[in-house]
């Protein structure tokens, strides 16, 4: 869970870094929404990006805190909070977010043509 959450966070930050310096945050979805609202995301990516925003939200700040520190109020460690099903869902979310980040990078920085 922890590594999936961190990967989602870093995928979001990688997208942000294409446009501006990245602020300290465990929930990049907030800044990602601001990029859309400021009309900085290319129209070719906008629909896919808007659909992905809710996915970035699913592993944000609260999940970061719970996967790292657990539920301190109820004295539960991170390992007792999440099931294997939760972990599998987190991995699927991570894969979606990484795919979106890779698409953004490829769009804004396409690979140069191969030299013959």
Secondary structure as a PSIPRED ss2 file (coil, helix, strand):
# PSIPRED VFORMAT (PSIPRED V4.0)

   1 X C   1.000  0.000  0.000
   2 X H   0.000  1.000  0.000
   3 X H   0.000  1.000  0.000
   4 X H   0.000  1.000  0.000
   5 X H   0.000  1.000  0.000
   6 X H   0.000  1.000  0.000
   7 X H   0.000  1.000  0.000
   8 X H   0.000  1.000  0.000
   9 X H   0.000  1.000  0.000
  10 X H   0.000  1.000  0.000
  11 X H   0.000  1.000  0.000
  12 X H   0.000  1.000  0.000
  13 X H   0.000  1.000  0.000
  14 X H   0.000  1.000  0.000
  15 X H   0.000  1.000  0.000
  16 X H   0.000  1.000  0.000
  17 X H   0.000  1.000  0.000
  18 X C   1.000  0.000  0.000
  19 X C   1.000  0.000  0.000
  20 X C   1.000  0.000  0.000
  21 X C   1.000  0.000  0.000
  22 X C   1.000  0.000  0.000
  23 X C   1.000  0.000  0.000
  24 X C   1.000  0.000  0.000
  25 X C   1.000  0.000  0.000
  26 X C   1.000  0.000  0.000
  27 X C   1.000  0.000  0.000
  28 X C   1.000  0.000  0.000
  29 X H   0.000  1.000  0.000
  30 X H   0.000  1.000  0.000
  31 X H   0.000  1.000  0.000
  32 X H   0.000  1.000  0.000
  33 X H   0.000  1.000  0.000
  34 X H   0.000  1.000  0.000
  35 X H   0.000  1.000  0.000
  36 X H   0.000  1.000  0.000
  37 X H   0.000  1.000  0.000
  38 X C   1.000  0.000  0.000
  39 X C   1.000  0.000  0.000
  40 X C   1.000  0.000  0.000
  41 X C   1.000  0.000  0.000
  42 X C   1.000  0.000  0.000
  43 X H   0.000  1.000  0.000
  44 X H   0.000  1.000  0.000
  45 X H   0.000  1.000  0.000
  46 X H   0.000  1.000  0.000
  47 X H   0.000  1.000  0.000
  48 X H   0.000  1.000  0.000
  49 X H   0.000  1.000  0.000
  50 X H   0.000  1.000  0.000
  51 X H   0.000  1.000  0.000
  52 X H   0.000  1.000  0.000
  53 X H   0.000  1.000  0.000
  54 X H   0.000  1.000  0.000
  55 X H   0.000  1.000  0.000
  56 X H   0.000  1.000  0.000
  57 X H   0.000  1.000  0.000
  58 X H   0.000  1.000  0.000
  59 X C   1.000  0.000  0.000
  60 X C   1.000  0.000  0.000
  61 X H   0.000  1.000  0.000
  62 X H   0.000  1.000  0.000
  63 X H   0.000  1.000  0.000
  64 X H   0.000  1.000  0.000
  65 X H   0.000  1.000  0.000
  66 X H   0.000  1.000  0.000
  67 X H   0.000  1.000  0.000
  68 X H   0.000  1.000  0.000
  69 X H   0.000  1.000  0.000
  70 X C   1.000  0.000  0.000
  71 X E   0.000  0.000  1.000
  72 X H   0.000  1.000  0.000
  73 X H   0.000  1.000  0.000
  74 X H   0.000  1.000  0.000
  75 X C   1.000  0.000  0.000
  76 X E   0.000  0.000  1.000
  77 X C   1.000  0.000  0.000
  78 X H   0.000  1.000  0.000
  79 X H   0.000  1.000  0.000
  80 X H   0.000  1.000  0.000
  81 X H   0.000  1.000  0.000
  82 X C   1.000  0.000  0.000
  83 X C   1.000  0.000  0.000
  84 X H   0.000  1.000  0.000
  85 X H   0.000  1.000  0.000
  86 X H   0.000  1.000  0.000
  87 X H   0.000  1.000  0.000
  88 X H   0.000  1.000  0.000
  89 X H   0.000  1.000  0.000
  90 X H   0.000  1.000  0.000
  91 X H   0.000  1.000  0.000
  92 X H   0.000  1.000  0.000
  93 X H   0.000  1.000  0.000
  94 X H   0.000  1.000  0.000
  95 X H   0.000  1.000  0.000
  96 X H   0.000  1.000  0.000
  97 X H   0.000  1.000  0.000
  98 X H   0.000  1.000  0.000
  99 X H   0.000  1.000  0.000
 100 X H   0.000  1.000  0.000
 101 X H   0.000  1.000  0.000
 102 X H   0.000  1.000  0.000
 103 X H   0.000  1.000  0.000
 104 X H   0.000  1.000  0.000
 105 X H   0.000  1.000  0.000
 106 X H   0.000  1.000  0.000
 107 X H   0.000  1.000  0.000
 108 X H   0.000  1.000  0.000
 109 X C   1.000  0.000  0.000
 110 X C   1.000  0.000  0.000
 111 X C   1.000  0.000  0.000
 112 X C   1.000  0.000  0.000
 113 X C   1.000  0.000  0.000
 114 X C   1.000  0.000  0.000
 115 X C   1.000  0.000  0.000
 116 X C   1.000  0.000  0.000
